[in-house]
Amino acid sequence: MDDPDAMDLGHDDLTGEIAGWEHARCNRSAGARKGNALRAAKGHPVQAAARPPKPDDGRHWVWCDVTGEWGPSSGVW
């Protein structure tokens, strides 16, 4: 996470709140997954990927496709 060109400013899709800096690859993969899920819900053949529930401890969490798990977001922007 030392390379600013490899970072995106993430947000919570439900609230619109800034979640903090995220790996660009993870952030963009999440956007693709959301688009795929929306298309699947409308009858398109693309299936949304399953993942474990997000931790519910009051912190900001982001999904990382690199590690395949939830990771805490810095929440700093």
PESUL-V737200 format. One record per residue. BURIAL is + if it has 9 or more other ideal C-beta (glycine too) atoms within 8 Angstrom, else -. D_CENTER is the distance of its C-alpha to the mean C-alpha in Angstrom with 2 decimals. Layout:
BEGIN
burial=[BURIAL/BURIAL]
d_center=[D_CENTER/D_CENTER]
END
This chain:
BEGIN
burial=[-/-/-/-/-/-/+/+/+/+/-/-/-/-/-/-/-/-/+/+/+/+/+/+/+/+/+/+/+/+/-/-/+/+/-/+/+/-/+/+/-/-/-/-/-/-/-/-/-/-/-/-/-/-/-/-/-/-/-/+/+/+/+/+/+/-/-/-/-/+/+/-/+/-/+/-/-]
d_center=[15.61/19.09/18.77/17.79/17.60/14.72/12.57/10.64/10.76/7.51/8.20/8.15/8.74/11.65/13.44/12.63/12.92/11.91/9.68/11.10/10.97/8.28/9.37/9.72/9.50/6.12/4.88/7.50/7.11/4.21/6.94/9.53/8.75/8.96/12.06/13.45/13.31/15.08/17.56/18.21/18.97/21.44/23.24/21.85/22.04/18.39/16.98/13.45/12.34/12.93/11.25/12.87/12.56/10.59/13.37/15.43/17.17/16.60/14.26/10.80/8.32/4.88/4.56/6.66/8.51/11.37/12.27/11.08/10.39/8.79/9.72/11.05/10.09/13.36/13.39/15.86/16.04]
END
